[in-house]
Amino acid sequence: MSKNWIFRLSLVSILLLSKSLFAQTDVPLTSEEITKLVNPDQKKWRNLFVNVGGEFVDDYAINSVLFAQDVPVIPTNLFYLGVGFSYRNQEFKDTFEVELGFNLATSEEEEFNYGNNYNEVQFQLRYERRFLDVKSAFFSAGLQAKYLFANLDIYPIETSVNIDELTTSANNTSIQNQALFLGPSFSFNWINPNSDRLMLRVILNYDFNLYNTDWEAQYGTTINSFNEDASRSSIRLLIPLYF
């Protein structure tokens, strides 16, 4: 018998003895409890994940400028898709997550001669602590920090491009900005009672804008620029992927 198995059997024996000495009842450990003690599931503490949902922006300051120039406004309800990594300590007390997220929206309307493509790339750090248990689930709360890169392309809807005369073709306008957010994070977490693994999370956030840059043209000089706020709330469904 290997030393590793001797150590595991010794550990189980000590735990069984401790339970018999200090437990208020004489209920023995079940076979499932013994299996978890001898062969703990290390994967349940970490996982990759896919995060899908929606973000709801309070307002975009640039929307009033777009509307005044007969350009469709940026939608304030955005579809969100993210991927990331989660790590939890024992008993799911603390959860740490790193996430890369994306928002994308395209706006074209018949009454306007121009359309726009708007996209965001987000880098997020999130920490939550467990505070309330409900059967095979628990609630957790904490903070989320987010750094965002936004890009807005404005283009004429009806245009043609002559490859032999590219410099005379109508060009798109591309402007960008960056922003830093911080806000509360609240989650409902469901654990599979058989495997003791996290199976699903519903996450609610609100992101307060702490810092932002002015809108700047990707090429050339920008005149009459201003910064964005874009504080927002979100609801997302996180699906763990174990490895």
Secondary structure, 3 states (H helix, E strand, C coil): CCHHHHHHHHHHHHHHHHHHHHCCCCCCCCHHHHHHHHCCCHHHHEEEEEEEEEEEECCCCCHHHHHHCCCCCCCCEEEEEEEEEEEECHHHCEEEEEEEEEEEEEECCCCCCEEEEEEEEEEEEEEEEEEEEECCEEEEEEEEEEEEEEEEEEEECCCCCCHHHHHHCCCCEEEEEEEEEEEEEEEEEEECCCCCCEEEEEEEEEEEEEEECECEECCCCCCCCCECCCCEEEEEEEEEECC
